Amino acid sequence: MENSSTEVNQTLGTWTDYSIQYKVVSTFLLSLICALGMVGNVMVILVVLTTKHMRTPTNCYLVSLAVADLMVLTAAGLPAITDSIFNAWVFGRYGCPCITYFQYLGINASSCSITAFTIERYIAICHPIKAQFLCTLSRAKKIIVSVWVFTSLYCVLWFYLSDVEVHRYDNALVTICGYRVDRKIVSPIYFFDYGVFFMLPLILSAVLYGLIARILFLNPLPSNNNHAAKNNTSCKNSRHSSSTATSRRQVTKMLAVVVILFALLWMPYRTLVVVNSFLDQAYTDKWFLLFCRICIYLNSAINPVIYNAMSQKFRAAFRKICGCAQKGSDKPAAYSVALTYAVKDTSMVESTDPYTTELEEITVTDELLADQKIMFPDTCIYGRDDFGNA
């Protein structure tokens, strides 16, 4: 593919560099957000890949989202930092189409990953029978591969659309990463991206989370209790049903927050692109562009913070990765041994109940412990703390 730089022959007046204030503020904020976001998303990937009981269908989609966010922070964040410092493109002729490709690949893959886990949650909660064969770990992996193959092929067009441009000013020659075609040709592609990778996922998420909320918050989940049963098994089933409902609500809230922040933080940039498509002279105020960039990179960096704040399992796994986990456990030693045995034995449970999430697995473990007849006092009888809710 021929990729020669384009030089604008006419002069564009006097070139003015960014102010020191803008360089300091933008470089500091972008570097901080990108660094924290990269560390956080790498930790999400490591947590799911190295912790067996965290390998659930929902978490697989979160890993895909973390990889996409890493790509955005690397391919878009780092060039934004160099642009703040040098006010020019510094990655060369071939860096322009390659970096642009990975920027849009990460953006579109993150949108598809959010759509995928939203659909997975809808099926798991609203159609639990179908979820037993639709929301499996193997199917989640196939969907993720399909998402990345589709977005990889779709974004190939940016290799042909992007190219470096040399702008001639009275006092300098400035190289930027722009387009090799007229802006009017690129505009329909922006509108297509806006509709398919932004508005469509948001509309679908709004509808599906509305249906999920109706099940979880308005209609109680069916209980496993039998009114005729007045033994310990009935008490255990009651705890399991209540804990499962609470866990699913918490997971749904966490994922809904991810989607809401995705909508809010991408809205300024997406709106700017649409507005500029109708303007003869694009709006390019540097401070507003910086605000749009910060919102985009915050969206890619904030998800690990949400997982840590709203998921006890993720929080514990993050602490373990960081080496902050307590050496001693507040739980009895005998229970800890049994918990390790139960986690190793949950591979069979995950295959039969594939839509179990990271917050529901403690409940499943408690259920398994009871089935294995481990000698623990029944909390319904003796009134002790329920370790399954720890």
C-alpha positions as CSV (number, residue, x, y, z in Angstrom):
1,M,0.0,0.0,0.0
2,E,1.4,3.3,-1.0
3,N,1.5,5.7,1.9
4,S,3.4,8.8,1.0
5,S,2.9,12.0,3.1
6,T,0.8,14.8,1.8
7,E,2.2,18.4,1.9
8,V,-0.1,21.3,1.8
9,N,1.4,23.9,-0.6
10,Q,-0.4,27.0,0.6
11,T,0.8,28.7,3.8
12,L,-1.6,28.7,6.7
13,G,-0.3,31.8,8.5
14,T,1.8,31.9,11.6
15,W,2.2,28.7,13.6
16,T,1.6,29.1,17.3
17,D,2.8,26.5,19.8
18,Y,0.7,25.4,22.8
19,S,1.1,27.5,25.9
20,I,3.2,26.3,28.8
21,Q,0.0,26.1,31.0
22,Y,-1.7,23.9,28.5
23,K,1.3,21.6,28.1
24,V,1.7,21.1,31.8
25,V,-2.0,20.5,32.6
26,S,-2.7,18.3,29.6
27,T,0.5,16.2,29.9
28,F,0.0,15.7,33.6
29,L,-3.7,14.7,33.4
30,L,-3.3,12.5,30.3
31,S,-0.2,10.7,31.7
32,L,-1.9,10.1,35.1
33,I,-5.1,8.7,33.6
34,C,-3.3,6.5,31.1
35,A,-0.8,5.1,33.6
36,L,-3.5,4.3,36.2
37,G,-5.8,2.9,33.5
38,M,-3.1,0.6,32.1
39,V,-2.2,-0.8,35.5
40,G,-5.8,-1.3,36.4
41,N,-6.8,-3.1,33.2
42,V,-3.7,-5.3,33.3
43,M,-4.7,-6.3,36.9
44,V,-8.3,-7.2,35.7
45,I,-6.8,-9.5,33.0
46,L,-4.4,-11.1,35.5
47,V,-7.1,-11.6,38.1
48,V,-9.4,-13.5,35.7
49,L,-6.6,-15.5,34.0
50,T,-4.9,-16.6,37.3
51,T,-7.9,-17.2,39.5
52,K,-9.9,-20.3,38.6
53,H,-13.2,-19.3,40.2
54,M,-13.1,-15.9,38.4
55,R,-13.3,-17.5,35.0
56,T,-17.0,-17.0,34.3
57,P,-18.7,-15.9,31.1
58,T,-19.3,-12.4,32.4
59,N,-15.7,-12.0,33.5
60,C,-14.5,-13.2,30.0
61,Y,-16.4,-10.2,28.5
62,L,-14.8,-8.0,31.1
63,V,-11.4,-9.3,30.1
64,S,-12.2,-8.4,26.4
65,L,-13.3,-5.0,27.6
66,A,-10.0,-4.6,29.5
67,V,-7.9,-5.5,26.5
68,A,-9.9,-3.0,24.3
69,D,-9.4,-0.3,27.0
70,L,-5.7,-1.0,27.1
71,M,-5.5,-0.6,23.3
72,V,-7.3,2.7,23.6
73,L,-5.0,4.0,26.3
74,T,-1.9,2.9,24.4
75,A,-2.8,3.8,20.8
76,A,-4.7,7.0,21.6
77,G,-3.5,8.1,25.0
78,L,0.3,8.0,24.3
79,P,0.0,10.0,21.0
80,A,-2.2,12.5,22.8
81,I,0.5,13.0,25.4
82,T,3.2,13.6,22.7
83,D,0.8,15.9,20.9
84,S,0.4,18.0,24.1
85,I,4.2,18.3,24.3
86,F,5.3,18.8,20.7
87,N,2.0,19.9,19.1
88,A,2.9,17.7,16.1
89,W,2.9,14.1,14.9
90,V,6.1,12.3,16.0
91,F,5.4,8.7,15.1
92,G,6.4,8.9,11.4
93,R,4.6,8.1,8.2
94,Y,3.7,4.5,8.9
95,G,2.8,5.1,12.5
96,C,-0.2,7.2,11.4
97,P,-2.3,4.5,9.8
98,C,-1.2,1.8,12.2
99,I,-1.9,3.8,15.3
100,T,-5.2,5.1,13.9
101,Y,-6.2,1.5,13.1
102,F,-5.5,0.3,16.7
103,Q,-7.3,3.4,18.1
104,Y,-10.6,2.5,16.3
105,L,-10.1,-1.2,16.9
106,G,-10.0,-0.6,20.7
107,I,-12.9,1.8,20.6
108,N,-15.2,-0.5,18.5
109,A,-14.1,-3.7,20.4
110,S,-14.9,-2.1,23.8
111,S,-18.4,-1.1,22.5
112,C,-19.1,-4.7,21.2
113,S,-17.8,-6.2,24.5
114,I,-20.2,-4.0,26.5
115,T,-23.0,-5.1,24.2
116,A,-22.0,-8.8,24.6
117,F,-22.0,-8.8,28.4
118,T,-25.3,-6.9,28.5
119,I,-27.0,-9.5,26.3
120,E,-25.4,-12.3,28.4
121,R,-26.8,-10.8,31.7
122,Y,-30.2,-10.4,30.1
123,I,-30.3,-14.1,29.1
124,A,-28.9,-15.3,32.4
125,I,-31.4,-13.4,34.5
126,C,-34.5,-13.2,32.3
127,H,-34.2,-16.6,30.6
128,P,-32.3,-18.9,33.1
129,I,-33.3,-22.1,31.4
130,K,-31.9,-21.0,28.0
131,A,-28.8,-19.6,29.8
132,Q,-27.7,-23.1,30.8
133,F,-26.7,-23.8,27.2
134,L,-26.4,-20.2,25.8
135,C,-24.2,-18.6,28.5
136,T,-21.4,-21.0,28.8
137,L,-17.7,-20.3,29.1
138,S,-16.9,-21.8,25.7
139,R,-19.6,-19.9,24.0
140,A,-18.4,-16.6,25.6
141,K,-14.9,-17.3,24.3
142,K,-16.3,-17.9,20.7
143,I,-18.3,-14.7,20.9
144,I,-15.3,-12.7,22.0
145,V,-13.2,-14.1,19.2
146,S,-15.9,-13.2,16.7
147,V,-16.1,-9.7,18.1
148,W,-12.4,-9.1,17.7
149,V,-12.3,-10.7,14.2
150,F,-15.2,-8.5,13.1
151,T,-13.8,-5.3,14.5
152,S,-10.3,-6.1,13.2
153,L,-11.6,-6.5,9.6
154,Y,-13.9,-3.5,9.8
155,C,-11.2,-1.2,11.0
156,V,-8.9,-2.1,8.1
157,L,-10.4,0.8,6.1
158,W,-8.4,3.2,8.4
159,F,-5.2,2.0,6.8
160,Y,-6.5,3.5,3.5
161,L,-8.1,6.6,5.0
162,S,-5.4,7.9,7.3
163,D,-2.1,9.5,6.3
164,V,0.3,12.1,7.5
165,E,0.0,15.7,6.3
166,V,2.6,18.4,6.3
167,H,1.1,21.8,7.0
168,R,3.2,24.7,5.7
169,Y,3.2,27.8,8.0
170,D,5.1,31.1,7.6
171,N,7.4,30.1,10.3
172,A,7.3,26.3,10.4
173,L,6.4,23.0,8.8
174,V,4.1,20.9,11.0
175,T,3.4,17.3,10.5
176,I,0.0,15.9,11.6
177,C,-1.8,12.6,11.3
178,G,-4.8,13.3,9.2
179,Y,-6.8,11.9,6.2
180,R,-5.7,11.2,2.7
181,V,-9.3,11.9,1.5
182,D,-11.6,14.8,1.9
183,R,-13.4,15.2,5.2
184,K,-16.8,14.8,3.4
185,I,-15.8,11.3,2.5
186,V,-14.9,10.4,6.1
187,S,-18.1,11.9,7.6
188,P,-20.4,9.0,6.6
189,I,-18.0,6.6,8.3
190,Y,-18.2,8.6,11.5
191,F,-22.0,8.6,11.3
192,F,-21.9,4.8,10.8
193,D,-19.6,4.4,13.8
194,Y,-21.8,6.7,15.8
195,G,-24.9,4.7,15.0
196,V,-23.5,1.1,15.2
197,F,-20.9,1.4,17.9
198,F,-22.5,4.0,20.1
199,M,-26.2,4.6,19.8
200,L,-27.2,1.0,19.0
201,P,-25.4,-0.4,22.1
202,L,-26.9,2.3,24.3
203,I,-30.4,1.7,23.1
204,L,-30.1,-2.0,23.4
205,S,-28.5,-1.7,26.9
206,A,-31.3,0.6,28.0
207,V,-34.0,-1.9,26.9
208,L,-32.3,-5.0,28.3
209,Y,-31.4,-3.4,31.6
210,G,-34.9,-2.2,31.9
211,L,-36.1,-5.8,31.5
212,I,-33.5,-7.1,33.9
213,A,-34.5,-4.5,36.5
214,R,-38.1,-5.6,36.2
215,I,-37.1,-9.1,37.1
216,L,-34.5,-8.3,39.8
217,F,-36.1,-5.3,41.6
218,L,-39.8,-5.4,40.8
219,N,-40.5,-9.1,40.7
220,P,-38.8,-11.3,43.3
221,L,-36.8,-14.3,42.1
222,P,-38.6,-17.6,42.6
223,S,-37.6,-19.2,45.8
224,N,-36.5,-22.7,46.3
225,N,-38.5,-23.0,49.6
226,N,-41.2,-25.6,50.0
227,H,-43.8,-24.4,52.5
228,A,-44.3,-27.9,53.6
229,A,-40.6,-28.4,54.4
230,K,-39.7,-27.3,57.9
231,N,-36.2,-28.9,58.2
232,N,-32.7,-27.6,57.9
233,T,-32.7,-28.0,54.1
234,S,-35.5,-25.5,53.8
235,C,-33.5,-23.0,55.8
236,K,-30.4,-23.6,53.6
237,N,-32.4,-23.1,50.4
238,S,-33.9,-19.9,51.8
239,R,-30.4,-18.5,52.4
240,H,-29.2,-19.6,49.0
241,S,-32.1,-18.0,47.1
242,S,-31.8,-14.7,49.0
243,S,-28.0,-14.6,48.5
244,T,-28.3,-15.4,44.8
245,A,-30.8,-12.6,44.3
246,T,-28.7,-10.1,46.2
247,S,-25.6,-11.2,44.2
248,R,-27.3,-10.8,40.9
249,R,-28.6,-7.4,41.8
250,Q,-25.1,-6.3,42.8
251,V,-23.5,-7.6,39.6
252,T,-26.2,-6.0,37.5
253,K,-25.7,-2.7,39.2
254,M,-22.0,-2.9,38.5
255,L,-22.4,-3.6,34.8
256,A,-25.1,-1.0,34.5
257,V,-22.7,1.6,36.0
258,V,-20.1,0.6,33.3
259,V,-22.6,1.2,30.6
260,I,-23.8,4.5,32.0
261,L,-20.3,5.8,32.3
262,F,-19.6,4.6,28.8
263,A,-22.5,6.7,27.5
264,L,-21.7,9.8,29.5
265,L,-17.9,9.9,28.9
266,W,-18.1,9.2,25.2
267,M,-21.0,11.7,24.6
268,P,-18.8,14.9,24.4
269,Y,-16.5,13.4,21.7
270,R,-19.2,11.7,19.7
271,T,-21.3,14.9,19.8
272,L,-18.3,17.0,18.6
273,V,-17.7,14.6,15.7
274,V,-21.4,14.8,14.6
275,V,-21.5,18.6,14.9
276,N,-18.2,19.1,13.0
277,S,-19.6,17.0,10.2
278,F,-22.1,19.8,9.5
279,L,-19.6,22.7,9.9
280,D,-17.5,24.1,7.1
281,Q,-14.9,25.0,9.7
282,A,-14.5,22.3,12.3
283,Y,-14.6,23.4,16.0
284,T,-11.1,22.6,17.4
285,D,-10.8,24.6,20.6
286,K,-7.8,22.9,22.3
287,W,-9.2,23.0,25.8
288,F,-12.5,21.4,24.8
289,L,-10.6,18.8,22.8
290,L,-8.6,18.1,25.9
291,F,-11.8,17.7,27.9
292,C,-13.1,15.2,25.3
293,R,-9.8,13.3,25.4
294,I,-9.8,13.1,29.2
295,C,-13.4,11.8,29.1
296,I,-12.4,9.0,26.6
297,Y,-9.4,7.9,28.6
298,L,-11.3,8.1,31.9
299,N,-13.8,5.7,30.4
300,S,-11.0,3.2,29.6
301,A,-9.3,3.7,33.0
302,I,-12.3,3.8,35.4
303,N,-13.7,0.3,34.9
304,P,-11.2,-1.5,37.2
305,V,-12.1,1.1,39.9
306,I,-15.8,0.2,39.5
307,Y,-15.0,-3.5,39.8
308,N,-13.0,-2.9,43.0
309,A,-15.7,-0.7,44.5
310,M,-18.7,-2.8,43.7
311,S,-17.4,-6.4,43.6
312,Q,-16.1,-8.1,46.7
313,K,-14.6,-10.9,44.7
314,F,-12.7,-8.5,42.4
315,R,-11.6,-6.5,45.4
316,A,-10.2,-9.5,47.2
317,A,-8.5,-10.7,44.0
318,F,-6.9,-7.3,43.4
319,R,-5.5,-7.3,47.0
320,K,-4.1,-10.7,46.4
321,I,-2.4,-9.6,43.2
322,C,-0.9,-6.6,45.0
323,G,0.3,-8.8,47.9
324,C,-2.0,-6.9,50.3
325,A,-4.1,-10.0,51.3
326,Q,-3.9,-10.9,54.9
327,K,-1.7,-13.8,55.7
328,G,-4.1,-15.0,58.4
329,S,-7.8,-15.5,57.9
330,D,-10.5,-14.4,60.3
331,K,-12.4,-17.6,59.4
332,P,-11.9,-20.9,61.2
333,A,-9.1,-23.0,59.7
334,A,-11.3,-25.9,59.1
335,Y,-13.7,-23.8,57.0
336,S,-10.8,-22.4,55.0
337,V,-9.6,-25.9,54.1
338,A,-13.2,-26.8,53.0
339,L,-13.4,-23.6,51.0
340,T,-10.3,-24.6,49.0
341,Y,-11.7,-28.0,48.4
342,A,-15.0,-26.6,47.2
343,V,-13.4,-24.1,44.8
344,K,-11.5,-26.9,43.2
345,D,-14.7,-28.8,42.9
346,T,-16.7,-25.9,41.3
347,S,-15.5,-26.7,37.8
348,M,-18.4,-29.1,37.5
349,V,-20.8,-26.5,38.9
350,E,-19.6,-23.8,36.4
351,S,-20.3,-26.1,33.5
352,T,-23.8,-26.8,34.7
353,D,-24.5,-23.3,35.9
354,P,-22.5,-21.2,33.4
355,Y,-24.2,-18.0,34.2
356,T,-23.0,-17.9,37.8
357,T,-21.1,-14.7,38.3
358,E,-18.2,-13.9,40.5
359,L,-20.4,-12.6,43.3
360,E,-22.6,-15.7,43.3
361,E,-19.9,-18.3,43.7
362,I,-19.5,-18.0,47.4
363,T,-23.1,-19.0,47.7
364,V,-22.5,-22.0,45.4
365,T,-19.5,-22.9,47.5
366,D,-21.6,-22.8,50.7
367,E,-24.1,-25.0,49.0
368,L,-21.4,-27.5,48.0
369,L,-20.0,-27.6,51.5
370,A,-23.5,-28.5,52.8
371,D,-23.9,-31.2,50.2
372,Q,-20.5,-32.7,51.1
373,K,-21.7,-33.0,54.7
374,I,-18.8,-31.0,56.2
375,M,-19.3,-30.9,59.9
376,F,-20.2,-27.2,60.5
377,P,-22.9,-26.0,62.9
378,D,-26.0,-24.9,60.9
379,T,-26.3,-21.1,61.1
380,C,-30.1,-21.4,61.1
381,I,-30.0,-23.4,64.4
382,Y,-27.1,-21.9,66.3
383,G,-27.4,-18.3,65.0
384,R,-23.7,-18.0,64.0
385,D,-22.4,-15.7,61.2
386,D,-23.1,-17.0,57.7
387,F,-19.7,-17.4,56.1
388,G,-21.4,-17.6,52.7
389,N,-22.3,-13.9,52.9
390,A,-18.7,-12.8,53.9
